[in-house]
């Protein structure tokens, strides 16, 4: 057996897997599942050029009144008589960090203890441990084969981390805090170098008071007298599923829901429940059972049991939020100062000042692309009687003229915005523009609106749209086909349907070889894929598509974790949109991001044989969670950046820019409309087409 210091890696087996230990630090350099040895659970220098030694698992940092320091290479490293690996670090004078790793009952147990070895008191305002899970996108095929999603829950004494295979298949690696508390997490190495395809290095934090004292409901100061210590200890194990893992965490509380409409209670089963927020009312309903309600729209900290905490959300009704957003958009998010048709654009706004955001040469602040959500929302609100048609229709007519002139070229291909420096069509925008003009046709019966909607889709297919998983392409195409049939153009509709079916067959044959879009692999690639396959199955009845949906559904579900938290439960991980769309330009996890609603809508559109009570409940939780992005005055945030800090910069904050978040409201209203129409859809016979 090699000794530590011999520069020969050793292993530490636990259950049917093991940790590869760095011989110089005694820390895990990789975790290996014997049942899936190709799976990469931790980042390394091979997969990521920006990975560095100070981000190795078990390295960390401490911030004190004696200064701040990181630890990595131990002053002492030994194997104890009981087989445990022990390391001692001295990052600061009079401060010791003692680490102990051992296997007990098939679990790898790690214990991190900070000792005040000096004769005077020690104040700790920052303490974190590196846990660099391999949460990165190297294209769909490689990601599904080797990478993991890291689902984090930093609920104080009720805290855990789950590294789940991106395929949704195979065993998970789970970390459960058993002593002490983890109250926040940070992300490092998120910047212009690492870009959008990597989540960065994840750091579990006992406290982040020095850098972001209010994060995650508040970060404590830890005070140690001479000789005193503080400890966080956790266990790591292999779990067959996320459900098995959450059961192993022994949750101290069970929630009826994590988000609810104002006036409705959330019921919590726990030994104790309280909230520091005066707007939250907690009533004891029975022994071990509490009813929680709030008096205003917002998210609130909830404390449970002995030191556990999470967040719940109470929100205004969907219809009321839509009304308030419509009022806010029409007041604050119009480009009134521009000349001609340009003045009809809808643009981002800084909610702190009410000042519209100039494009400034930044593609995600244009007056097109994702901002198309605003006219679509206004149009849907009018159709549902949630906005005054007399007031809104002139705005929509103006925007229609603006879009015809500035967001489409002469071939009906979409531009990213009105600025001339945007070159080349953006296929993402195709279904959004086509959907807007199809809705105009449905509202007013004008043939030119329908013709333009169809030409936009036809042009998209000419440009390769069948190989591009554009958000909403399949449902929008079917909606336009319905309009064509009603207008007496069945042949044109059938051609579009055939192109969809051909596209679906191509993606079935491709398997895991999905195309990269603006990100190499992401939830908003998989959700449109499942929508396409679902629609192809509805059109043809071909069991090939049903089997393909069942095979790929776990890919979509794996993006969201089982955290008992309003912002996190089932919400797909997206960790770049705060930088691209926000004013603060912060990289890092956005929870909830509005495109997480794609998962909800996709689940609600599944074939009846694959849709379950669990998928319906998850869809509802996701749709409700996104209400956290809107405020009572109708303003909104495009990105709540979740980590406490990102590369040392304080986060856990809502970006001040109202930009593109309204897609969620639109998707929820469409889901409601789909639910009303679903019975009629199910009674129509499928169009059978022989497999080619």
TAQUIHU-V69028 format. One record per residue. N is the residue number from 1. RES is the residue in one letter. PHI is phi in radians with two decimals (none if undefined). OMEGA is omega in whole degrees, 0 to 359 (* if undefined). BURIAL is 1 if it has 16 or more other C-alpha atoms within 10 Angstrom, else 0. Layout:
# TAQUIHU-V69028
<<N,RES,PHI,OMEGA,BURIAL> <N,RES,PHI,OMEGA,BURIAL>>
This chain:
# TAQUIHU-V69028
<<1,X,none,179,0> <2,X,-1.13,178,0> <3,X,-1.68,174,0> <4,X,-1.11,183,1> <5,X,1.70,180,0> <6,X,-1.50,180,0> <7,X,1.08,176,0> <8,X,-2.03,182,0> <9,X,-1.05,172,1> <10,X,-2.12,179,1> <11,X,-2.16,177,1> <12,X,-2.27,186,1> <13,X,-1.40,170,1> <14,X,-2.50,188,1> <15,X,0.92,181,0> <16,X,-1.68,177,0> <17,X,-2.96,182,1> <18,X,-2.80,173,1> <19,X,-1.84,172,1> <20,X,-1.56,185,1> <21,X,-1.68,174,1> <22,X,-1.21,184,1> <23,X,-1.19,181,1> <24,X,-1.58,183,1> <25,X,-2.05,185,1> <26,X,1.28,183,1> <27,X,-1.69,177,1> <28,X,-1.08,172,1> <29,X,-1.69,177,1> <30,X,-2.83,170,1> <31,X,-1.90,184,1> <32,X,-2.17,174,1> <33,X,-1.63,180,1> <34,X,-1.02,181,0> <35,X,-1.44,179,0> <36,X,-2.63,188,0> <37,X,-1.13,180,0> <38,X,-1.38,182,0> <39,X,-1.19,180,1> <40,X,-1.82,181,1> <41,X,-1.60,181,1> <42,X,-2.16,175,1> <43,X,-1.22,174,1> <44,X,-2.59,183,1> <45,X,-1.24,179,0> <46,X,-1.28,183,0> <47,X,-1.41,187,0> <48,X,-2.40,181,0> <49,X,-1.17,182,0> <50,X,-1.61,176,0> <51,X,-1.24,183,1> <52,X,-2.45,190,0> <53,X,-1.07,183,0> <54,X,-1.22,176,0> <55,X,-1.75,177,1> <56,X,-1.11,177,1> <57,X,-0.91,177,1> <58,X,1.50,168,1> <59,X,-1.22,182,1> <60,X,-2.99,180,1> <61,X,-2.54,175,1> <62,X,-2.43,178,1> <63,X,-2.09,186,1> <64,X,-2.41,174,1> <65,X,-1.30,173,0> <66,X,-1.78,181,0> <67,X,2.11,179,0> <68,X,-2.12,181,0> <69,X,-2.79,173,0> <70,X,-1.81,171,1> <71,X,-2.15,177,1> <72,X,-2.64,181,1> <73,X,-1.50,186,1> <74,X,-1.31,172,1> <75,X,-1.30,178,0> <76,X,-2.38,177,0> <77,X,-2.52,184,1> <78,X,-2.67,172,1> <79,X,-1.88,183,1> <80,X,-1.32,182,0> <81,X,-1.07,180,0> <82,X,-1.51,178,0> <83,X,1.59,179,0> <84,X,-1.20,174,1> <85,X,-1.68,183,1> <86,X,-2.13,178,1> <87,X,-2.30,177,1> <88,X,-2.19,178,1> <89,X,-2.07,176,1> <90,X,-2.22,185,1> <91,X,-1.19,180,1> <92,X,-2.45,176,1> <93,X,-1.01,179,0> <94,X,1.33,178,1> <95,X,-2.16,177,1> <96,X,-2.03,172,1> <97,X,-2.06,182,1> <98,X,-1.88,182,1> <99,X,-2.12,180,1> <100,X,-2.31,179,1> <101,X,-2.20,176,1> <102,X,-2.70,180,1> <103,X,-1.77,176,1> <104,X,-2.37,176,0> <105,X,0.90,176,0> <106,X,1.35,180,0> <107,X,-2.07,174,1> <108,X,-1.56,183,1> <109,X,-1.82,179,1> <110,X,-2.10,182,1> <111,X,-2.33,181,1> <112,X,-2.03,183,1> <113,X,-2.19,175,1> <114,X,-1.77,185,1> <115,X,-1.99,171,1> <116,X,-1.48,184,1> <117,X,-1.59,181,1> <118,X,-1.72,183,0> <119,X,-1.59,179,0> <120,X,-2.14,182,0> <121,X,-1.08,179,0> <122,X,-2.18,176,1> <123,X,-1.91,181,1> <124,X,-1.91,178,1> <125,X,-2.06,176,1> <126,X,-2.73,180,1> <127,X,-2.71,183,1> <128,X,-2.52,180,1> <129,X,-2.17,181,1> <130,X,-1.29,175,1> <131,X,-2.36,191,1> <132,X,-1.40,178,1> <133,X,-1.09,185,1> <134,X,-1.46,179,1> <135,X,-1.68,182,1> <136,X,-2.67,183,1> <137,X,-1.91,177,1> <138,X,-2.03,186,1> <139,X,1.47,187,1> <140,X,-1.06,186,1> <141,X,-1.08,180,1> <142,X,-1.19,181,1> <143,X,-1.10,180,1> <144,X,-1.16,181,1> <145,X,-1.43,194,1> <146,X,-2.18,191,1> <147,X,-1.65,181,1> <148,X,-2.31,166,1> <149,X,-1.59,178,1> <150,X,-1.80,179,1> <151,X,-1.70,186,1> <152,X,-1.96,173,1> <153,X,-2.33,185,1> <154,X,-1.80,186,1> <155,X,-1.60,178,1> <156,X,1.21,177,1> <157,X,-1.26,176,1> <158,X,-1.86,187,1> <159,X,-2.42,180,1> <160,X,-2.86,175,1> <161,X,-2.44,182,1> <162,X,-2.23,175,1> <163,X,-1.70,186,1> <164,X,-1.90,176,1> <165,X,-0.93,182,1> <166,X,-1.12,177,1> <167,X,-1.30,186,1> <168,X,1.31,182,1> <169,X,-2.11,180,0> <170,X,1.61,187,1> <171,X,-1.35,176,1> <172,X,-1.73,170,1> <173,X,-1.82,184,1> <174,X,-2.02,177,1> <175,X,-2.04,181,1> <176,X,-2.21,177,1> <177,X,-1.28,180,1> <178,X,-1.97,178,1> <179,X,-2.56,183,1> <180,X,1.36,186,1> <181,X,-2.60,169,1> <182,X,-2.10,190,1> <183,X,-1.89,181,1> <184,X,-2.93,170,1> <185,X,-2.49,179,1> <186,X,-2.16,175,1> <187,X,-2.18,175,1> <188,X,-2.10,182,1> <189,X,1.16,174,1> <190,X,-1.96,185,1> <191,X,-2.86,182,1> <192,X,-1.14,179,0> <193,X,-1.37,183,0> <194,X,-1.40,174,1> <195,X,1.06,195,1> <196,X,-1.56,188,1> <197,X,-1.49,180,1> <198,X,-2.25,180,1> <199,X,-1.52,181,1> <200,X,1.72,178,1> <201,X,-1.51,181,1> <202,X,-1.64,183,1> <203,X,-2.22,176,1> <204,X,-1.49,189,1> <205,X,-2.02,170,1> <206,X,-1.21,172,1> <207,X,-2.71,175,1> <208,X,-2.25,186,1> <209,X,-1.05,183,1> <210,X,-1.17,187,1> <211,X,-1.84,181,1> <212,X,-2.73,190,1> <213,X,-1.10,183,1> <214,X,-1.66,185,0> <215,X,-1.09,176,1> <216,X,0.91,177,1> <217,X,1.48,177,1> <218,X,2.08,181,0> <219,X,-2.02,186,1> <220,X,-1.46,167,1> <221,X,-1.66,179,0> <222,X,-1.79,182,1> <223,X,-2.09,181,0> <224,X,-2.09,172,1> <225,X,-1.35,178,0> <226,X,-0.94,179,0> <227,X,1.44,180,0> <228,X,-1.45,183,0> <229,X,-2.52,173,1> <230,X,-2.32,188,1> <231,X,-2.32,163,1> <232,X,-2.21,182,1> <233,X,-2.34,178,1> <234,X,-2.50,178,1> <235,X,-2.14,178,1> <236,X,-2.10,180,1> <237,X,-2.66,180,1> <238,X,-1.73,184,1> <239,X,-2.34,184,1> <240,X,-1.19,182,0> <241,X,-2.74,175,1> <242,X,-1.11,179,1> <243,X,-1.11,178,0> <244,X,-1.09,181,0> <245,X,-1.14,183,1> <246,X,-1.09,175,1> <247,X,-1.12,181,0> <248,X,-1.20,179,0> <249,X,-1.22,183,1> <250,X,0.91,186,0> <251,X,-1.03,180,0> <252,X,-1.41,181,0> <253,X,-2.58,176,1> <254,X,-2.21,186,0> <255,X,-1.92,172,1> <256,X,-1.23,178,0> <257,X,-2.91,176,1> <258,X,-1.87,177,1> <259,X,-2.50,181,1> <260,X,-2.63,177,1> <261,X,-1.23,176,1> <262,X,-0.92,183,1> <263,X,1.71,177,0> <264,X,-1.75,180,0> <265,X,-1.52,164,1> <266,X,-1.80,181,1> <267,X,-1.68,182,1> <268,X,-2.13,174,1> <269,X,-1.75,183,1> <270,X,-2.87,178,1> <271,X,-1.25,176,0> <272,X,-2.75,179,1> <273,X,-2.49,176,1> <274,X,-2.71,176,1> <275,X,-2.50,176,1> <276,X,-1.35,184,0> <277,X,-1.56,182,0> <278,X,-1.15,180,0> <279,X,-1.49,179,0> <280,X,-1.84,178,1> <281,X,-1.95,179,0> <282,X,-2.02,180,1> <283,X,-2.07,176,0> <284,X,-1.39,182,0> <285,X,-1.59,180,0> <286,X,-2.91,178,0> <287,X,-1.05,179,0> <288,X,1.26,183,0> <289,X,-2.47,185,1> <290,X,-2.29,174,1> <291,X,-1.89,183,1> <292,X,-2.01,175,1> <293,X,-2.44,178,1> <294,X,-2.26,182,1> <295,X,-1.68,179,0> <296,X,-2.57,178,0> <297,X,-1.21,177,1> <298,X,2.74,177,1> <299,X,-1.87,191,1> <300,X,-2.46,175,1> <301,X,-1.27,176,1> <302,X,-2.28,179,1> <303,X,-1.77,181,1> <304,X,-2.31,174,1> <305,X,0.88,186,1> <306,X,-1.73,174,0> <307,X,1.57,175,0> <308,X,-1.51,178,1> <309,X,-2.71,178,1> <310,X,-2.70,183,1> <311,X,-2.39,175,1> <312,X,-2.09,185,1> <313,X,-2.27,171,1> <314,X,-2.13,188,1> <315,X,-2.36,173,1> <316,X,-1.13,176,1> <317,X,-1.02,180,0> <318,X,-0.91,184,1> <319,X,-1.07,180,1> <320,X,-1.25,177,0> <321,X,-1.10,178,1> <322,X,-1.07,179,1> <323,X,-1.00,183,1> <324,X,-1.23,177,1> <325,X,-1.16,178,1> <326,X,-1.02,180,1> <327,X,-1.11,181,1> <328,X,-1.20,180,1> <329,X,-1.05,183,1> <330,X,-1.18,180,1> <331,X,-1.52,192,0> <332,X,-1.98,192,1> <333,X,-2.00,176,1> <334,X,-1.95,182,1> <335,X,-1.61,187,1> <336,X,-1.09,186,0> <337,X,-1.33,185,0> <338,X,-1.43,178,0> <339,X,-1.53,170,0> <340,X,0.99,181,0> <341,X,-1.12,182,1> <342,X,-1.07,182,1> <343,X,-1.27,181,0> <344,X,-1.57,180,1> <345,X,-1.26,170,1> <346,X,-1.85,190,1> <347,X,-2.37,175,1> <348,X,-1.16,178,1> <349,X,-2.44,173,1> <350,X,-1.43,186,1> <351,X,-1.22,178,1> <352,X,-1.30,188,0> <353,X,-2.10,187,0> <354,X,1.40,181,0> <355,X,-1.54,177,0> <356,X,-1.14,182,1> <357,X,-1.59,175,1> <358,X,-1.15,181,0> <359,X,-1.02,175,1> <360,X,0.98,179,0> <361,X,1.27,184,0> <362,X,-1.91,190,0> <363,X,-1.05,183,1> <364,X,-1.53,170,1> <365,X,-2.04,182,1> <366,X,-1.22,175,1> <367,X,-1.66,176,1> <368,X,-2.19,177,1> <369,X,0.86,187,1> <370,X,-1.08,177,1> <371,X,-1.17,177,1> <372,X,-1.06,177,1> <373,X,-0.99,185,1> <374,X,-1.18,177,1> <375,X,-1.11,176,1> <376,X,-1.10,179,1> <377,X,-1.15,179,1> <378,X,-1.04,181,1> <379,X,-1.15,178,1> <380,X,-1.16,179,1> <381,X,-1.12,177,1> <382,X,-1.09,182,1> <383,X,-1.09,181,0> <384,X,-1.69,179,0> <385,X,1.32,181,0> <386,X,-1.72,178,1> <387,X,-2.55,182,1> <388,X,-1.31,182,0> <389,X,-1.05,182,1> <390,X,-1.11,179,0> <391,X,-1.42,190,0> <392,X,-1.50,185,1> <393,X,-0.98,177,0> <394,X,-1.06,177,0> <395,X,-1.16,180,1> <396,X,-1.22,177,1> <397,X,-1.10,177,0> <398,X,-1.10,180,1> <399,X,-1.17,177,1> <400,X,-1.03,177,1> <401,X,-1.13,177,0> <402,X,-1.05,183,1> <403,X,-1.15,179,1> <404,X,-1.03,186,1> <405,X,-1.47,192,0> <406,X,-2.00,182,1> <407,X,-1.89,177,1> <408,X,-2.30,175,1> <409,X,-1.50,186,0> <410,X,-1.16,179,0> <411,X,-1.67,184,0> <412,X,1.29,173,1> <413,X,-1.53,186,1> <414,X,-1.36,169,1> <415,X,-1.70,181,1> <416,X,-1.33,180,1> <417,X,-3.01,184,1> <418,X,-1.36,185,1> <419,X,-1.24,186,1> <420,X,-1.23,181,0> <421,X,-1.32,175,0> <422,X,-1.39,183,0> <423,X,-1.98,177,0> <424,X,1.41,180,0> <425,X,-1.28,176,1> <426,X,-1.98,185,1> <427,X,-1.10,178,1> <428,X,-0.89,188,1> <429,X,-1.38,186,1> <430,X,-0.96,184,1> <431,X,-1.15,182,1> <432,X,-1.23,178,1> <433,X,-1.22,179,1> <434,X,-1.10,179,1> <435,X,-1.13,179,1> <436,X,-1.08,184,1> <437,X,-1.30,173,1> <438,X,-1.14,177,1> <439,X,-1.13,176,1> <440,X,-1.07,179,1> <441,X,-1.09,180,1> <442,X,-1.10,181,1> <443,X,-1.33,190,0> <444,X,-2.18,176,0> <445,X,1.27,182,0> <446,X,-1.41,184,0> <447,X,-1.17,182,0> <448,X,-1.17,176,0> <449,X,-1.17,179,1> <450,X,-1.14,181,1> <451,X,-1.07,179,1> <452,X,-1.17,178,1> <453,X,-1.00,181,1> <454,X,-1.20,181,1> <455,X,-1.10,177,1> <456,X,-1.08,179,1> <457,X,-1.20,180,1> <458,X,-1.08,178,1> <459,X,-1.15,178,1> <460,X,-1.06,179,1> <461,X,-1.12,176,1> <462,X,-1.07,183,0> <463,X,-1.54,178,0> <464,X,1.78,182,0> <465,X,-1.07,179,1> <466,X,-1.16,180,1> <467,X,-1.81,182,0> <468,X,-2.06,183,1> <469,X,-1.51,180,1> <470,X,-1.21,181,1> <471,X,-1.14,177,1> <472,X,1.49,185,1> <473,X,-1.10,184,1> <474,X,-1.17,178,1> <475,X,-1.06,180,1> <476,X,-1.17,179,1> <477,X,-1.07,179,1> <478,X,-1.14,177,1> <479,X,-1.10,179,1> <480,X,-1.16,177,1> <481,X,-1.07,176,1> <482,X,-1.07,177,0> <483,X,-1.15,179,1> <484,X,-1.10,180,1> <485,X,-1.11,179,0> <486,X,-1.12,180,0> <487,X,-1.59,177,0> <488,X,1.41,179,0> <489,X,-2.17,184,0> <490,X,-1.14,182,0> <491,X,-1.13,179,0> <492,X,-1.14,178,0> <493,X,-1.15,183,1> <494,X,-1.11,178,0> <495,X,-1.12,178,0> <496,X,-1.11,179,1> <497,X,-1.09,180,1> <498,X,-1.10,177,0> <499,X,-1.15,176,1> <500,X,-1.10,182,1> <501,X,-1.12,177,1> <502,X,-1.06,178,1> <503,X,-1.06,181,1> <504,X,-1.08,179,1> <505,X,-1.11,179,1> <506,X,-1.10,181,0> <507,X,-1.24,175,1> <508,X,-1.09,180,1> <509,X,-1.13,182,0> <510,X,-1.30,180,0> <511,X,1.10,182,0> <512,X,-1.50,183,1> <513,X,-1.49,180,0> <514,X,-1.45,180,1> <515,X,-1.28,171,1> <516,X,-1.36,174,1> <517,X,-1.99,180,0> <518,X,-1.26,169,0> <519,X,-2.13,188,1> <520,X,-1.08,178,1> <521,X,-2.78,182,1> <522,X,-2.89,180,1> <523,X,-1.06,182,1> <524,X,-1.42,163,1> <525,X,-1.68,185,1> <526,X,-1.27,181,1> <527,X,-1.06,176,1> <528,X,-1.09,176,1> <529,X,-1.08,180,1> <530,X,-1.15,175,1> <531,X,-1.06,179,1> <532,X,-1.08,181,1> <533,X,-1.16,177,1> <534,X,-1.09,180,1> <535,X,-1.20,177,1> <536,X,-1.12,177,1> <537,X,-1.15,178,1> <538,X,-1.10,183,1> <539,X,-1.26,189,1> <540,X,-1.94,188,1> <541,X,1.26,183,1> <542,X,-1.22,180,1> <543,X,-1.11,176,0> <544,X,-0.95,182,0> <545,X,-1.27,178,1> <546,X,-1.06,180,1> <547,X,-1.13,179,0> <548,X,-1.17,177,1> <549,X,-1.11,181,1> <550,X,-1.04,180,0> <551,X,-1.23,186,0> <552,X,-1.65,181,1> <553,X,-1.00,177,1> <554,X,-1.07,177,0> <555,X,-1.08,182,1> <556,X,-1.21,183,1> <557,X,-1.12,182,1> <558,X,-1.17,179,1> <559,X,-1.14,181,1> <560,X,-1.84,182,1> <561,X,-1.79,182,1> <562,X,-1.65,183,1> <563,X,-1.02,177,1> <564,X,-1.44,190,1> <565,X,-2.67,186,1> <566,X,-1.05,183,1> <567,X,-1.44,191,1> <568,X,-2.07,190,1> <569,X,-1.12,179,1> <570,X,1.32,185,1> <571,X,-1.43,182,1> <572,X,-1.10,177,1> <573,X,-1.22,170,1> <574,X,-2.41,192,1> <575,X,-2.30,180,1> <576,X,-2.45,190,1> <577,X,-1.23,175,1> <578,X,-1.09,179,1> <579,X,-1.31,186,1> <580,X,-1.31,188,1> <581,X,-1.85,186,1> <582,X,-1.59,176,1> <583,X,-1.47,182,1> <584,X,-1.36,180,1> <585,X,0.93,178,0> <586,X,-1.72,168,1> <587,X,-1.27,174,1> <588,X,1.95,187,1> <589,X,-0.97,175,1> <590,X,-1.89,182,1> <591,X,-2.35,349,1> <592,X,-1.48,171,1> <593,X,-1.68,188,1> <594,X,-1.04,179,1> <595,X,-1.20,172,1> <596,X,-1.05,178,1> <597,X,-1.12,175,1> <598,X,-1.03,178,1> <599,X,-1.03,181,1> <600,X,-1.04,183,1> <601,X,-1.13,178,1> <602,X,-1.09,178,1> <603,X,-1.10,181,1> <604,X,-1.29,179,1> <605,X,-1.72,183,1> <606,X,-1.05,170,1> <607,X,-0.97,184,1> <608,X,-1.00,181,0> <609,X,-1.29,180,0> <610,X,-1.96,180,0> <611,X,-1.45,184,0> <612,X,-2.29,174,0> <613,X,-1.06,180,0> <614,X,-1.14,179,0> <615,X,-1.18,177,1> <616,X,-1.16,179,0> <617,X,-1.13,179,0> <618,X,-1.13,178,1> <619,X,-1.04,179,1> <620,X,-1.10,180,1> <621,X,-1.07,180,1> <622,X,-1.16,181,1> <623,X,-1.11,179,1> <624,X,-1.19,182,1> <625,X,-0.99,183,1> <626,X,-1.23,174,1> <627,X,-1.14,177,1> <628,X,-1.12,184,1> <629,X,-1.52,181,1> <630,X,-2.12,181,1> <631,X,-2.03,186,1> <632,X,-1.10,180,0> <633,X,-1.50,180,0> <634,X,1.60,175,1> <635,X,-1.32,186,1> <636,X,-2.77,173,1> <637,X,-2.16,177,1> <638,X,-1.42,185,1> <639,X,-2.84,166,1> <640,X,-1.63,183,1> <641,X,-1.51,197,1> <642,X,-1.35,187,1> <643,X,-1.01,178,1> <644,X,-1.09,178,1> <645,X,-2.46,177,1> <646,X,-2.27,187,1> <647,X,0.88,177,1> <648,X,1.48,181,0> <649,X,-1.63,183,0> <650,X,-1.04,178,1> <651,X,-2.29,187,1> <652,X,0.77,188,1> <653,X,-2.58,175,1> <654,X,-1.51,177,1> <655,X,-1.10,184,1> <656,X,-1.29,184,1> <657,X,-1.54,166,1> <658,X,-1.52,190,1> <659,X,-2.30,192,1> <660,X,-2.21,188,1> <661,X,-1.25,186,1> <662,X,-1.24,174,1> <663,X,-0.97,181,1> <664,X,-1.05,180,1> <665,X,-1.06,180,1> <666,X,-1.12,181,1> <667,X,-1.12,180,1> <668,X,-1.15,178,1> <669,X,-1.12,178,1> <670,X,-1.15,178,0> <671,X,-1.10,177,1> <672,X,-1.13,178,0> <673,X,-1.13,179,0> <674,X,-1.12,180,0> <675,X,-1.10,179,0> <676,X,-1.17,185,0> <677,X,-1.55,189,0> <678,X,-1.09,181,0> <679,X,-1.09,179,0> <680,X,-1.12,180,0> <681,X,-1.10,184,0> <682,X,-1.24,181,0> <683,X,-1.49,180,0> <684,X,-1.41,179,0> <685,X,-1.22,179,0> <686,X,-1.22,173,0> <687,X,-1.53,182,0> <688,X,-1.51,179,0> <689,X,-2.42,182,0> <690,X,-1.00,177,0> <691,X,-1.25,182,0> <692,X,-1.61,*,0>>
